[in-house]
Amino acid sequence: MILPIRTLGDPVLRAPAKPVTSFDRRLRRLVEDMLETMYDAPGVGLAAPQVGVSLRVFTFDDGETGPMAVVNPELVDPSGELLEEEGCLSIPGPFHPVARARRVTCRGADPTGRPVELRGEGLLARIFQHETDHLDGRLYIDRLDEEGRRRVLAELRRIELGLEPSRERTR
């Protein structure tokens, strides 16, 4: 089932998500619905708070590794830096360059509770960091300087008013 995506201003996006404690049928259904919602949006990642569920789980598909879900993720061993445009389904339209680690390891569990450890580089590393930020109550605009944040919010406002078309992701 496609779920409504919460957008900037919704309090669930700013609250740290709770750890998952039950690896049950409801969690697996949530993951299925999140994947369907992510593909419909379309996006490459989606965190549970973005669909109004305050749980530490995200789905992703970078075109090579996914579709997958990580539950109770922990990021370790970040290295390098990469500055690339980033957008968000919860801030529909604007993209802005964001500095992220070039490589990172994501540890957690799959929806059945089995441990997973994934090493991400480039886009996959960016997805891990972006989605984990959501689970911590952060948005990509929180990583921008004041000018960058103003630009993104101004572009979002112009899109909402119909003065500017929403940009599509270039990759």
N, C-alpha and C positions, 0 to 999 in steps of 0.2 A: 504494500500500500504506500502510495506517495504521501509523505508527511509535509505539512507546511513548514517552510524554513523561516526561522525567526531572524529579524533584521535589527540593525543598529538601533539602540534605544530600548530593546527588550532586556529587562533585568537578568534573565537567565544567562545571557551572554557575558555578564560581568561577574558572576558568582563562581567560585571554584566548585568543580563537579565532585560528587561523592564517589569513593571507590566502589567498584562492583564487588559484591560479596556472594551473589547467587548466580551461578553459571547454569541457568535453567532454560526452559523452552521460551520464556518471555524475553530473555536476553537474546537468544538466537533469532526470534521474530523481530526484535528491535533492529538487529544487525541487517536482516533481510530487507526491512522497510527502509533503513538508512541507505543501503546500496541502491535500491530502486530510486529513492529520492535523489541521491547523488548523481546517478546517470541521467535522470530526467532533467536536472537543473540546467545544463550539465556542469559537473565539476569533477575534480580529481581526488577530493577528500571531503569528508563531512564528519563533524564531531557531534556527539549526542546533544550537547546544549543547543546546537543550532536547530534542532527539531524539538526543543523544549524539554529535554530529558536531562536532568542533572546527574549524569553518570559518566565515569571515566572510560569512555569507549569512543573510538573513531573508526571509520571505514575509509578505504582508499583504493585507487587503481591508477597507477602511473603509466599504464600501457604495457608494462613489462612484468611487474611483480604481482599485481592484484588480479581480481578483486579480493581484498582481504579486510579483516578487522583486527584491531589491537585493543585489548582490554587492560586497564590499569597500566598504561605505558609509562616507562621511565626512559629518559634520554641520557645516554652516557657517551663519553669519548668524542666530543665534538672536535673537529679540526678544520683548518682552513677557513676562508670566508668567500662568499659569493654574493654579489649584488645583482639582483634580477627583479624584474617587475613581478608584483604579486597582487592578487585580487582575492576576493572573498565572497562566497555566496550570501553571507549576511550583510555585506556592503555591496549590493549589486551594481555593477558598472565600472567604477573607477579601479584603475591599477596604478601602482606606484613602485619604484625600486625599493627593495627592502634587503638589508644585509642579514644573511643567515650563515650558519656553518655550512661549509661545502660537503662535509661528511659527518655522519652521526650514527650511533647505534641505538636502536629502539628495542627495549626489552619490555615484555608484558606477557599476556596470555591470549590465546585465541578464544572464541566464544564458548568453547567446551571446557575451558580452564587449563588447557595444556600450555606449558611455557613456550614462548616464541622469542627469538632474537633475530632482528633484521638489521643489516648494515645498509644504510642509505647514502647515496652520493647524488649530487645535483638535485634534480627535481624530487626524487624520493626523499632525500634528506630535508628538503624544503617542506614537503608535505608533512613529514613526521613533526617538524618543529612548529609549523602553522597549526596543525590540529591539536598538538599538545598544549600550545598556547590557549586555544579555546577551552580546554579542560581546566586551565588555570584561571579562566576569566579574563583572558587578554585577547585583543584583536590586533591584526597587523598594523593598524594605524597607531597603536601604542608604541610601536618600535620606530616611528618616524619622528624627525625633528618637527618643530612647530610649523615651519613653512610647508613641509610635505603633508602634514596632517591637515592644515588649512586647505591646501590644494585638493586633496582627496574629498574632504567634506564639501567644498565648493562645487566640485564636479558632480558629486552625488546629488546635491541640491538642484543643479541645472538639469540633471537626468530626471529627477522626480518631477520637476516642473515642465518637462517636455521640451526644454530649450536645447537639449543636446542628446544625441542618441547614446545608448549604452554601448560601451566598447566590448567587442568579443575578444576572448583570449586568443593570442596569436599562435599558440602551440597546441 
